[in-house]
């Protein structure tokens, strides 16, 4: 059996082999199809004061195998017996190649023969993502602790200096583009909060920086690494002073997580995902979007991603069935497809201090139950939806009074509230059973076909005193969150699932695989929201990006945009409306109706097309371009400006789209200008600002040959 394997993606090869001494698996090469991948061998160089394993591009490493460099796995057996040295079980290797993709499993055993490690690799011919994970099995007779059990170590042949692009932020300021130039040393991001978190997104893009200690790297080479996980996590990029590889290690957070393997028990890590592009960071973005379209999305149809009206900003907690009916009638008149009642619909919920956990309609607000409003909404031609937060509970609730032991706690330490609520311990079987049964009853009680699942606080004092597996709380909680989401998909396939966690606090590829849309941020001010969406689209796709038109001025950039600007921002993803429609004038409602119709006409391009951005999001003329799929080969350009006074423009704003098809002539709809890919790149397209004084929507349609 060959001890080298090349796993093929749509456009790239990923080659690995077993070291000659059988002590591990190494990367041989990762790039576009056709490259020669020789078995890796240690170069002739002086690596003093280190061991061979510390400078070898191991695909996975543990303490005991490495002695100085960072390791993805830490093993503790007690009595000072730490780490593991590995031997590949070559007779048990499994490699399967089919038209749909390749799979490789490489098993290893440690020196005691008690611990088994399985390295898993998978690729698909439909996209360029490489999936990697590990599985550990305790085949011995005593307990083994794993203080760190990451998913993968990715070796990037970029030399000893790299540029790292990542996404960072805070509440109402998520997905801000950030970067760091990294020399010898490490850069680490993550979350200890039990969810993906608002501070960082579990994805990085890495490119080479020139340096005297780094080899030449082909121009355009860029790598993207992500973690397919929605609980606590960590991702580290490291550049060493020896070798030609930067290394990205990632997995479940090792500050708050310790995995206990009792005899016979196994641990499977979350998947880590990697892509290579020879077209720079923009190529990495396109590779992520292709993967998300081909593998994660169940579809991108209006049925699962409707135009939504959410009544929160019109009512807050003051929900009243008659008022909701009035809002629904206006929403239907402007073309809304789903009407969603946000927080405040359930018993005892007059503020955020009470009621959370008691998921029955408030009889004072809905004397006939939810059915009365749901049927009214359906009669207007719209779907009906609700906001829920099933992982949390108020101290002032019947649920907490009945089950105070169901929340996370650390012994007798006083419980800490955030937003006046606790988090339910979803690692308990009885709790996750209750969540599933509660959601089943709710969805069967009325014609509900849209759920917005929120979580408005991080987990504090996660764990379970007295439980030997209590330090695995984040693993347990996240996996049971997935269990409930998958139950909803399976048993209620007609329900659109919107994932939310105080805005963008739980957005990652694992959530995208189990939901239809995600609430990107609680920031709905259009100018601030545009900055958030600019970063979001570098890692995640437009067809999941729920965005509202609102009357909110924003938290940071309060320069008042036009209604057309606000619609254009929201139209860049899945259009929603969150304004108080009863406060809009007849002219505003008529304009909104026209813009909703325009969005529906362009939705196939926005949701199925490739997206790229041009310019600085904080500067005049920033543009979001969508290149339509082959069956709808239009290009749509959303252009944004800083003010509405066009008379003071010294020069006309121009945009330079890069997604036009070569050899095709396009007509700019409504203007009549004719452009080609070449003329667009060199001369640009003058923006008439016909849509609004501070934003425009340009539609470029292929012109039929005469």
C-alpha positions as CSV (number, residue, x, y, z in Angstrom):
1,X,0.0,0.0,0.0
2,X,1.3,3.5,-0.9
3,X,1.9,5.6,2.1
4,X,1.3,8.9,0.2
5,X,-2.2,10.1,-0.7
6,X,-3.4,13.0,-2.8
7,X,-6.9,14.2,-2.0
8,X,-8.5,16.2,-4.8
9,X,-10.9,19.1,-4.4
10,X,-12.6,20.8,-7.3
11,X,-9.4,22.8,-8.2
12,X,-6.7,21.8,-5.7
13,X,-4.6,18.8,-4.5
14,X,-3.9,18.1,-0.9
15,X,-1.1,15.6,-0.4
16,X,0.0,13.9,2.8
17,X,2.3,10.9,3.5
18,X,3.5,8.8,6.5
19,X,7.0,9.6,7.8
20,X,9.5,6.9,7.0
21,X,9.7,5.9,10.7
22,X,5.9,5.7,10.9
23,X,5.7,8.3,13.7
24,X,3.3,10.6,12.1
25,X,1.6,12.1,9.0
26,X,3.1,15.1,7.2
27,X,1.9,17.5,4.5
28,X,3.6,17.0,1.2
29,X,1.9,19.8,-0.7
30,X,-1.3,21.8,-1.1
31,X,-2.0,23.8,-4.3
32,X,-3.7,23.8,-7.6
33,X,-4.1,20.5,-9.6
34,X,-1.1,19.3,-11.5
35,X,1.7,20.1,-9.0
36,X,4.3,17.4,-8.3
37,X,3.9,16.3,-4.7
38,X,7.0,14.5,-3.6
39,X,7.1,12.8,-0.2
40,X,8.3,15.4,2.4
41,X,11.8,15.0,3.6
42,X,13.8,16.9,6.2
43,X,16.0,19.5,4.4
44,X,19.7,19.6,5.1
45,X,20.0,22.4,7.6
46,X,21.1,23.1,11.1
47,X,18.2,23.0,13.5
48,X,20.1,23.0,16.8
49,X,18.5,22.9,20.2
50,X,15.3,21.2,19.0
51,X,14.0,17.8,17.9
52,X,13.1,16.7,14.5
53,X,9.3,16.5,15.3
54,X,9.4,20.2,16.4
55,X,10.3,21.3,12.9
56,X,8.4,18.7,10.8
57,X,5.1,19.7,9.2
58,X,3.1,17.1,11.1
59,X,-0.6,17.1,10.3
60,X,-1.3,16.5,14.0
61,X,1.1,16.7,17.0
62,X,1.0,15.9,20.7
63,X,3.2,16.5,23.7
64,X,5.5,13.5,24.0
65,X,5.9,13.6,20.3
66,X,6.9,17.3,20.1
67,X,8.9,18.7,22.9
68,X,9.3,22.4,22.2
69,X,6.8,23.4,19.5
70,X,3.1,23.9,20.0
71,X,1.0,20.6,20.0
72,X,-2.6,20.2,19.1
73,X,-3.1,17.4,21.7
74,X,-2.1,17.3,25.4
75,X,-2.4,13.9,27.2
76,X,-2.5,13.4,31.0
77,X,-2.6,9.9,32.5
78,X,-1.6,10.8,36.1
79,X,1.6,10.0,38.0
80,X,3.5,12.3,35.7
81,X,3.0,10.2,32.6
82,X,2.1,12.9,30.1
83,X,2.0,13.0,26.3
84,X,2.1,10.3,23.7
85,X,4.5,9.0,21.0
86,X,2.7,7.6,18.0
87,X,3.0,4.8,15.5
88,X,0.9,4.7,12.3
89,X,-1.2,1.5,12.0
90,X,-0.4,1.2,8.3
91,X,-2.5,-2.0,7.8
92,X,-5.6,-0.2,9.0
93,X,-5.4,2.9,6.8
94,X,-8.5,3.5,4.7
95,X,-8.5,5.6,1.5
96,X,-11.5,5.9,-0.6
97,X,-11.8,7.9,-3.8
98,X,-15.0,8.4,-5.7
99,X,-16.3,10.9,-8.2
100,X,-17.9,12.9,-5.4
101,X,-14.7,13.2,-3.4
102,X,-11.9,11.5,-1.4
103,X,-11.7,10.2,2.2
104,X,-8.7,9.2,4.2
105,X,-8.5,7.7,7.7
106,X,-5.1,7.2,9.2
107,X,-5.1,5.4,12.6
108,X,-2.2,5.7,15.1
109,X,-1.5,4.1,18.5
110,X,0.6,5.5,21.3
111,X,3.5,3.7,23.0
112,X,1.2,2.2,25.7
113,X,-1.2,0.8,23.1
114,X,-4.0,2.3,25.3
115,X,-4.7,5.5,23.3
116,X,-5.8,5.3,19.6
117,X,-5.8,8.4,17.4
118,X,-7.6,8.6,14.1
119,X,-6.8,11.4,11.6
120,X,-9.7,12.0,9.2
121,X,-9.5,13.9,5.9
122,X,-12.2,14.5,3.4
123,X,-12.6,16.4,0.1
124,X,-15.3,17.0,-2.4
125,X,-15.2,17.5,-6.2
126,X,-17.9,20.2,-5.8
127,X,-15.8,22.7,-3.9
128,X,-12.2,23.4,-2.7
129,X,-12.6,22.8,1.1
130,X,-10.6,20.1,2.8
131,X,-12.3,18.8,6.0
132,X,-10.1,17.5,8.8
133,X,-10.9,16.1,12.3
134,X,-9.6,13.6,14.8
135,X,-11.0,10.8,16.9
136,X,-9.4,9.6,20.1
137,X,-10.3,6.3,21.8
138,X,-9.2,5.1,25.3
139,X,-8.6,1.4,24.8
140,X,-6.9,1.0,28.2
141,X,-8.1,0.3,31.7
142,X,-7.5,3.7,33.3
143,X,-8.8,7.3,32.8
144,X,-7.0,9.6,30.4
145,X,-7.5,13.4,30.5
146,X,-7.1,15.6,27.5
147,X,-6.5,19.3,28.5
148,X,-6.3,20.2,24.8
149,X,-7.8,18.2,21.9
150,X,-7.7,20.4,18.9
151,X,-9.1,19.4,15.5
152,X,-6.1,19.9,13.2
153,X,-2.8,21.5,12.6
154,X,-2.6,23.1,9.2
155,X,0.8,23.5,7.6
156,X,0.9,26.5,5.2
157,X,4.0,26.7,2.9
158,X,4.3,30.4,3.3
159,X,7.6,30.9,5.1
160,X,8.3,32.5,8.4
161,X,6.4,35.8,8.0
162,X,2.7,35.9,7.1
163,X,-0.1,38.4,6.9
164,X,-3.3,37.3,8.7
165,X,-6.8,38.7,7.9
166,X,-9.4,38.0,10.5
167,X,-12.8,39.3,11.7
168,X,-13.2,40.9,15.2
169,X,-15.7,43.1,17.0
170,X,-18.2,43.5,19.8
171,X,-21.9,43.9,20.3
172,X,-23.4,46.0,17.4
173,X,-19.9,46.1,15.8
174,X,-19.4,42.5,14.7
175,X,-17.3,41.3,11.7
176,X,-14.9,44.2,11.5
177,X,-12.0,43.5,9.1
178,X,-8.7,43.4,11.0
179,X,-5.3,42.1,10.1
180,X,-1.9,41.5,11.6
181,X,1.6,40.9,10.2
182,X,3.1,38.0,12.1
183,X,6.8,37.2,12.3
184,X,8.3,34.6,14.7
185,X,5.7,34.1,17.3
186,X,2.0,33.3,17.6
187,X,-1.4,35.0,17.1
188,X,-4.4,33.6,18.9
189,X,-8.2,34.3,18.8
190,X,-11.1,32.5,20.2
191,X,-14.1,32.4,22.6
192,X,-14.6,31.1,26.1
193,X,-18.3,32.0,26.2
194,X,-19.9,28.7,25.2
195,X,-20.9,30.2,21.8
196,X,-18.9,31.4,18.8
197,X,-18.8,34.8,20.3
198,X,-19.0,38.5,19.2
199,X,-15.3,39.2,19.6
200,X,-13.9,36.9,16.9
201,X,-15.1,34.8,14.0
202,X,-13.4,31.3,13.8
203,X,-11.9,31.9,10.4
204,X,-8.6,33.4,9.1
205,X,-7.0,34.1,5.7
206,X,-3.2,33.8,5.6
207,X,-0.8,35.1,2.9
208,X,3.0,35.3,2.7
209,X,5.1,38.3,3.6
210,X,8.6,38.7,2.1
211,X,11.5,38.1,4.4
212,X,15.1,37.1,4.3
213,X,14.2,33.8,6.1
214,X,11.3,32.9,3.9
215,X,11.3,31.2,0.5
216,X,9.7,32.6,-2.5
217,X,6.0,31.9,-2.7
218,X,3.9,31.8,-5.9
219,X,2.1,35.1,-6.4
220,X,-1.5,35.0,-5.3
221,X,-1.1,32.1,-2.9
222,X,-3.6,32.4,0.0
223,X,-5.0,29.9,2.5
224,X,-8.2,30.1,4.5
225,X,-8.7,28.1,7.7
226,X,-12.0,27.9,9.7
227,X,-13.4,25.9,12.5
228,X,-16.8,24.2,12.0
229,X,-17.9,24.8,15.6
230,X,-20.3,26.9,17.5
231,X,-19.1,26.5,21.1
232,X,-16.0,27.7,22.9
233,X,-13.0,27.6,20.6
234,X,-9.5,28.7,19.9
235,X,-7.5,29.3,16.7
236,X,-3.8,30.0,16.7
237,X,-1.4,31.1,13.8
238,X,2.3,30.4,14.5
239,X,5.4,31.2,12.6
240,X,8.6,29.5,13.8
241,X,12.2,30.6,13.3
242,X,13.0,27.3,11.5
243,X,11.1,25.8,8.6
244,X,9.1,27.0,5.6
245,X,5.6,26.5,7.0
246,X,3.3,28.7,9.1
247,X,1.0,26.6,11.2
248,X,-2.7,27.1,12.1
249,X,-4.0,25.0,15.0
250,X,-7.6,25.1,16.0
251,X,-10.2,23.3,18.0
252,X,-12.4,23.5,21.1
253,X,-11.2,26.0,23.7
254,X,-8.4,24.6,25.9
255,X,-8.8,27.2,28.7
256,X,-12.3,26.0,29.7
257,X,-12.4,22.5,28.3
258,X,-10.9,19.2,29.6
259,X,-12.0,16.0,27.9
260,X,-12.1,13.0,30.2
261,X,-11.8,9.6,28.4
262,X,-12.8,6.8,30.7
263,X,-12.0,3.2,29.5
264,X,-13.8,2.5,26.3
265,X,-14.8,6.1,25.7
266,X,-14.1,8.1,22.5
267,X,-13.9,11.8,21.7
268,X,-14.5,13.2,18.2
269,X,-13.4,16.7,17.5
270,X,-15.3,19.3,15.4
271,X,-14.3,19.5,11.8
272,X,-11.7,22.1,10.8
273,X,-11.9,23.4,7.2
274,X,-9.2,24.6,4.9
275,X,-9.0,26.1,1.4
276,X,-6.3,27.2,-1.0
277,X,-6.6,29.8,-3.7
278,X,-4.0,31.1,-6.2
279,X,-6.2,34.3,-6.6
280,X,-5.4,35.8,-3.2
281,X,-7.8,36.6,-0.3
282,X,-10.6,37.3,-2.8
283,X,-10.2,33.8,-4.2
284,X,-10.4,32.4,-0.7
285,X,-13.7,34.2,-0.1
286,X,-15.1,32.8,-3.4
287,X,-14.0,29.3,-2.3
288,X,-15.8,29.6,1.0
289,X,-19.0,30.8,-0.7
290,X,-18.9,28.0,-3.2
291,X,-18.5,25.5,-0.3
292,X,-21.4,27.1,1.6
293,X,-23.6,27.0,-1.5
294,X,-22.8,23.4,-2.5
295,X,-22.6,21.7,0.9
296,X,-24.3,23.7,3.6
297,X,-27.3,25.5,2.2
298,X,-30.5,23.4,1.8
299,X,-31.5,25.9,-0.9
300,X,-31.6,29.6,-1.4
301,X,-35.2,29.9,-2.5
302,X,-37.8,32.6,-1.3
303,X,-39.5,29.7,0.4
304,X,-36.7,29.4,3.0
305,X,-35.4,33.0,2.8
306,X,-38.5,35.2,2.5
307,X,-38.7,39.0,2.8
308,X,-39.4,39.4,6.5
309,X,-41.1,42.1,8.6
310,X,-40.2,41.9,12.3
311,X,-42.3,44.0,14.7
312,X,-39.8,44.4,17.5
313,X,-38.9,48.1,16.8
314,X,-42.5,49.0,16.4
315,X,-43.6,47.5,19.7
316,X,-40.8,46.4,22.0
317,X,-42.5,44.4,24.7
318,X,-45.8,46.1,24.3
319,X,-47.3,43.4,22.0
320,X,-51.0,43.6,21.3
321,X,-52.9,41.5,18.8
322,X,-54.9,44.3,17.3
323,X,-51.7,46.4,16.8
324,X,-49.9,43.4,15.3
325,X,-52.8,43.0,12.8
326,X,-52.4,46.6,11.7
327,X,-48.7,46.2,11.2
328,X,-49.3,43.0,9.2
329,X,-51.7,44.7,6.9
330,X,-49.2,47.4,6.0
331,X,-46.4,44.8,5.7
332,X,-48.5,42.8,3.2
333,X,-49.3,45.9,1.2
334,X,-45.6,46.6,0.5
335,X,-44.8,43.0,-0.5
336,X,-43.5,41.3,2.7
337,X,-43.6,37.5,2.6
338,X,-43.2,36.6,6.4
339,X,-44.5,38.5,9.5
340,X,-42.5,37.8,12.7
341,X,-43.5,38.7,16.2
342,X,-40.4,39.3,18.3
343,X,-39.9,39.3,22.1
344,X,-42.9,40.0,24.3
345,X,-45.5,37.5,23.0
346,X,-45.4,35.0,25.8
347,X,-46.8,34.9,29.3
348,X,-45.4,37.3,31.9
349,X,-43.2,39.1,29.4
350,X,-43.6,42.8,29.9
351,X,-39.9,43.5,30.1
352,X,-36.6,41.5,29.9
353,X,-36.9,40.8,33.7
354,X,-39.6,38.1,33.6
355,X,-41.2,35.3,31.6
356,X,-38.3,33.9,29.7
357,X,-38.7,30.1,29.8
358,X,-42.5,30.1,29.9
359,X,-43.2,29.6,26.2
360,X,-47.0,29.9,26.1
361,X,-48.8,33.0,24.6
362,X,-49.8,35.6,27.1
363,X,-53.6,35.4,27.4
364,X,-53.8,39.1,28.1
365,X,-52.2,39.8,24.7
366,X,-53.5,36.9,22.8
367,X,-56.9,35.9,24.3
368,X,-57.6,33.6,21.4
369,X,-54.1,32.2,21.4
370,X,-51.5,32.7,18.6
371,X,-53.9,31.1,16.0
372,X,-55.9,34.3,15.7
373,X,-53.0,36.4,14.5
374,X,-51.4,33.6,12.6
375,X,-54.5,33.1,10.6
376,X,-54.9,36.8,10.0
377,X,-51.3,36.9,8.6
378,X,-51.9,33.9,6.4
379,X,-55.1,35.6,5.1
380,X,-52.9,38.5,4.0
381,X,-50.7,36.1,2.0
382,X,-47.8,36.0,4.4
383,X,-46.2,33.4,6.6
384,X,-46.2,33.8,10.4
385,X,-43.2,33.6,12.7
386,X,-42.0,34.0,16.3
387,X,-38.9,35.0,18.2
388,X,-37.7,32.4,20.8
389,X,-34.8,32.1,23.2
390,X,-35.1,28.5,24.5
391,X,-31.6,28.2,26.0
392,X,-32.2,30.9,28.6
393,X,-34.5,31.6,31.6
394,X,-35.4,34.5,33.8
395,X,-35.2,34.0,37.6
396,X,-38.7,35.4,37.6
397,X,-40.4,32.5,35.6
398,X,-42.4,29.4,36.3
399,X,-39.7,27.3,34.7
400,X,-36.9,28.5,37.0
401,X,-39.1,28.2,40.1
402,X,-39.8,24.6,39.1
403,X,-36.3,23.7,38.1
404,X,-33.6,26.0,39.7
405,X,-31.1,23.1,39.2
406,X,-31.4,23.3,35.4
407,X,-29.1,26.4,35.0
408,X,-25.3,26.5,34.9
409,X,-23.8,27.1,38.4
410,X,-20.5,26.6,40.2
411,X,-21.4,25.1,43.5
412,X,-22.6,27.7,46.0
413,X,-21.1,30.6,44.1
414,X,-23.8,33.3,43.6
415,X,-25.4,33.1,40.2
416,X,-24.7,35.9,37.8
417,X,-27.3,37.3,35.5
418,X,-26.7,38.9,32.1
419,X,-29.7,40.7,30.7
420,X,-31.5,39.5,33.8
421,X,-31.3,35.9,32.8
422,X,-29.4,32.6,33.3
423,X,-28.4,29.9,30.8
424,X,-30.0,26.5,30.9
425,X,-27.6,23.6,31.1
426,X,-28.2,22.0,27.7
427,X,-25.8,19.2,28.6
428,X,-28.5,17.7,30.8
429,X,-30.7,15.1,29.0
430,X,-33.8,16.4,30.8
431,X,-33.2,19.9,29.7
432,X,-32.6,19.2,26.0
433,X,-35.7,16.9,26.1
434,X,-37.7,19.8,27.6
435,X,-36.5,22.2,24.9
436,X,-37.4,19.8,22.1
437,X,-40.8,19.1,23.5
438,X,-41.5,22.8,24.1
439,X,-40.7,23.7,20.5
440,X,-42.8,20.8,19.2
441,X,-45.8,22.0,21.2
442,X,-45.3,25.5,20.1
443,X,-45.0,24.7,16.4
444,X,-48.0,22.4,16.5
445,X,-50.1,25.0,18.3
446,X,-50.5,27.4,15.3
447,X,-49.5,27.7,11.6
448,X,-45.9,28.9,12.5
449,X,-43.4,28.7,9.7
450,X,-40.6,31.0,10.8
451,X,-38.5,30.9,14.0
452,X,-35.9,33.4,15.1
453,X,-33.7,31.6,17.7
454,X,-31.9,34.0,19.9
455,X,-29.4,33.8,22.8
456,X,-28.8,37.0,24.5
457,X,-26.0,36.2,26.9
458,X,-22.7,34.2,27.2
459,X,-22.4,31.2,29.4
460,X,-20.8,32.1,32.8
461,X,-19.7,29.4,35.3
462,X,-20.2,26.7,32.8
463,X,-19.9,23.2,34.2
464,X,-21.6,20.8,36.6
465,X,-20.1,20.3,40.1
466,X,-19.6,16.7,40.9
467,X,-19.7,15.5,37.3
468,X,-16.4,14.1,36.1
469,X,-17.3,15.3,32.6
470,X,-18.4,18.7,33.8
471,X,-15.4,20.4,32.1
472,X,-16.9,19.2,28.8
473,X,-19.9,21.5,29.2
474,X,-19.3,23.5,26.1
475,X,-19.1,20.4,24.0
476,X,-22.3,19.0,25.5
477,X,-24.2,22.3,25.1
478,X,-23.2,22.9,21.5
479,X,-23.9,19.3,20.4
480,X,-27.3,19.4,22.0
481,X,-28.0,22.8,20.4
482,X,-27.2,21.1,17.1
483,X,-29.5,18.2,18.1
484,X,-32.4,20.5,18.6
485,X,-31.8,22.5,15.3
486,X,-31.6,19.2,13.4
487,X,-34.8,18.0,15.0
488,X,-36.5,21.2,13.8
489,X,-35.1,20.7,10.3
490,X,-36.2,17.0,10.3
491,X,-39.7,17.3,11.8
492,X,-40.7,20.8,10.6
493,X,-39.0,21.2,7.2
494,X,-41.4,24.0,6.3
495,X,-40.1,26.3,9.1
496,X,-37.4,28.8,8.2
497,X,-34.8,28.9,11.0
498,X,-33.0,32.2,11.7
499,X,-30.0,31.8,14.0
500,X,-29.2,34.7,16.3
501,X,-27.2,35.3,19.5
502,X,-27.5,38.9,20.6
503,X,-26.7,39.7,17.0
504,X,-23.8,37.8,15.4
505,X,-22.7,35.9,18.5
506,X,-23.2,32.4,17.0
507,X,-22.3,32.5,13.4
508,X,-20.0,30.0,11.8
509,X,-20.2,27.2,9.2
510,X,-21.7,24.7,11.6
511,X,-24.6,27.1,12.2
512,X,-25.0,27.8,8.5
513,X,-25.4,24.0,7.9
514,X,-28.4,23.9,10.4
515,X,-30.2,27.2,9.7
516,X,-31.5,29.2,6.7
517,X,-30.5,32.7,7.6
518,X,-28.5,34.4,10.4
519,X,-29.0,37.7,12.2
520,X,-25.7,39.4,11.5
521,X,-25.9,42.1,14.2
522,X,-28.3,44.0,16.4
523,X,-26.9,47.1,14.8
524,X,-29.5,48.2,12.2
525,X,-28.3,51.7,11.5
526,X,-27.6,51.4,7.8
527,X,-24.2,53.0,7.6
528,X,-22.8,51.0,10.6
529,X,-24.5,47.9,9.2
530,X,-22.8,48.3,5.8
531,X,-19.4,48.0,7.6
532,X,-20.5,44.9,9.4
533,X,-21.8,43.3,6.1
534,X,-18.5,44.2,4.3
535,X,-16.6,42.0,6.8
536,X,-19.2,39.3,7.0
537,X,-19.2,38.7,3.3
538,X,-15.4,37.9,3.3
539,X,-16.2,34.6,5.1
540,X,-20.0,34.0,4.8
541,X,-22.5,34.3,2.0
542,X,-25.1,36.8,1.1
543,X,-28.0,34.4,1.0
544,X,-27.9,33.9,4.8
545,X,-27.2,37.5,5.7
546,X,-30.5,38.8,7.2
547,X,-30.6,42.6,7.2
548,X,-33.3,45.1,8.1
549,X,-34.5,48.4,6.8
550,X,-34.9,50.5,9.9
551,X,-35.3,54.0,11.1
552,X,-32.5,53.6,13.7
553,X,-29.7,56.2,13.4
554,X,-27.0,53.7,14.3
555,X,-24.6,53.6,17.2
556,X,-21.5,55.1,15.5
557,X,-22.1,56.7,12.1
558,X,-25.3,58.8,12.6
559,X,-25.2,60.6,9.2
560,X,-28.8,60.2,8.2
561,X,-29.1,58.0,5.0
562,X,-32.1,58.1,2.7
563,X,-34.7,55.4,2.6
564,X,-33.2,54.2,-0.7
565,X,-29.8,53.8,1.0
566,X,-31.3,51.8,3.8
567,X,-33.1,49.5,1.4
568,X,-29.9,49.1,-0.7
569,X,-27.9,48.0,2.4
570,X,-30.6,45.5,3.4
571,X,-31.0,44.2,-0.2
572,X,-27.3,43.0,-0.2
573,X,-28.5,40.0,1.7
574,X,-31.9,38.6,2.8
575,X,-34.1,41.6,2.9
576,X,-36.0,42.4,6.1
577,X,-37.9,45.4,7.4
578,X,-37.9,46.4,11.1
579,X,-39.3,49.9,11.0
580,X,-42.6,51.1,12.6
581,X,-44.6,50.8,9.4
582,X,-47.6,52.7,10.9
583,X,-45.3,55.7,11.3
584,X,-44.4,55.7,7.6
585,X,-46.1,58.1,5.2
586,X,-48.0,57.0,2.2
587,X,-45.1,58.1,0.0
588,X,-42.6,56.1,2.1
589,X,-44.9,53.0,1.9
590,X,-45.2,53.4,-1.9
591,X,-41.4,53.8,-2.3
592,X,-40.9,50.7,-0.1
593,X,-43.2,48.7,-2.2
594,X,-41.3,49.6,-5.3
595,X,-38.0,48.7,-3.7
596,X,-39.3,45.4,-2.4
597,X,-40.4,44.5,-5.9
598,X,-37.0,45.5,-7.2
599,X,-35.3,43.2,-4.7
600,X,-37.5,40.3,-5.6
601,X,-36.6,40.8,-9.3
602,X,-32.9,40.7,-8.3
603,X,-33.0,38.1,-5.6
604,X,-31.8,35.2,-7.8
605,X,-28.6,37.1,-8.6
606,X,-28.0,38.3,-5.0
607,X,-28.6,34.8,-3.5
608,X,-27.1,32.6,-6.2
609,X,-24.4,34.8,-7.6
610,X,-20.8,35.5,-6.6
611,X,-20.1,38.5,-4.5
612,X,-17.1,40.8,-4.5
613,X,-16.6,44.3,-3.0
614,X,-14.8,47.3,-4.5
615,X,-13.3,50.3,-2.6
616,X,-13.2,51.3,1.0
617,X,-16.5,50.8,2.9
618,X,-16.0,54.1,4.7
619,X,-15.3,56.1,1.5
620,X,-17.5,57.4,-1.4
621,X,-18.3,55.0,-4.2
622,X,-18.0,51.7,-2.2
623,X,-19.6,49.0,-4.3
624,X,-20.9,45.5,-3.6
625,X,-21.0,43.5,-6.9
626,X,-23.0,40.3,-7.5
627,X,-22.2,38.3,-10.6
628,X,-25.2,36.1,-11.4
629,X,-25.2,32.4,-12.1
630,X,-25.1,31.0,-15.6
631,X,-28.9,30.8,-15.7
632,X,-29.3,34.4,-14.7
633,X,-26.1,36.1,-16.1
634,X,-26.9,39.7,-14.9
635,X,-24.5,41.7,-12.7
636,X,-26.0,43.8,-9.9
637,X,-24.0,46.7,-8.4
638,X,-24.9,48.3,-5.1
639,X,-23.1,51.7,-4.8
640,X,-23.0,53.8,-1.6
641,X,-22.0,57.4,-1.0
642,X,-21.4,59.5,2.0
643,X,-23.8,62.3,1.3
644,X,-26.8,63.3,-0.8
645,X,-25.6,66.5,-2.4
646,X,-24.5,65.6,-5.9
647,X,-24.0,69.2,-6.9
648,X,-20.8,69.3,-4.9
649,X,-19.2,66.3,-6.7
650,X,-16.1,67.5,-8.5
651,X,-16.1,64.3,-10.5
652,X,-18.8,61.7,-11.2
653,X,-18.6,58.7,-9.0
654,X,-17.5,55.7,-11.0
655,X,-17.4,52.0,-10.2
656,X,-15.1,49.3,-11.8
657,X,-16.8,45.9,-11.6
658,X,-14.6,42.9,-12.0
659,X,-17.1,40.2,-12.4
660,X,-18.4,40.8,-16.0
661,X,-18.0,37.9,-18.3
662,X,-15.3,38.3,-21.0
663,X,-16.7,38.6,-24.5
664,X,-20.2,39.7,-23.3
665,X,-21.7,43.1,-24.0
666,X,-23.9,44.5,-21.2
667,X,-26.6,47.1,-21.1
668,X,-27.0,49.2,-17.9
669,X,-30.8,48.9,-17.3
670,X,-32.6,52.2,-17.1
671,X,-29.7,54.1,-18.4
672,X,-28.8,52.5,-21.7
673,X,-25.1,52.6,-21.4
674,X,-23.3,49.7,-23.0
675,X,-20.2,48.2,-21.3
676,X,-17.9,45.2,-21.6
677,X,-15.6,43.6,-19.1
678,X,-12.7,45.4,-20.6
679,X,-14.3,48.9,-20.6
680,X,-15.6,48.4,-17.1
681,X,-12.1,47.6,-15.9
682,X,-10.5,50.6,-17.6
683,X,-13.2,53.3,-17.9
684,X,-15.6,52.3,-15.2
685,X,-19.3,53.0,-15.1
686,X,-20.6,56.4,-14.1
687,X,-23.1,56.2,-11.3
688,X,-26.2,58.3,-11.9
689,X,-27.7,57.9,-8.4
690,X,-31.1,57.3,-9.9
691,X,-32.1,54.9,-7.0
692,X,-31.4,57.5,-4.3
693,X,-29.2,60.5,-3.8
694,X,-26.7,58.6,-1.7
695,X,-27.0,55.1,-3.1
696,X,-27.6,53.4,-6.4
697,X,-28.5,49.9,-7.7
698,X,-27.2,49.2,-11.2
699,X,-28.4,46.2,-13.1
700,X,-26.2,45.1,-16.0
701,X,-27.9,42.6,-18.4
702,X,-26.3,40.8,-21.3
703,X,-27.2,42.5,-24.5
704,X,-28.6,40.3,-27.2
705,X,-26.4,40.2,-30.3
706,X,-28.1,42.1,-33.3
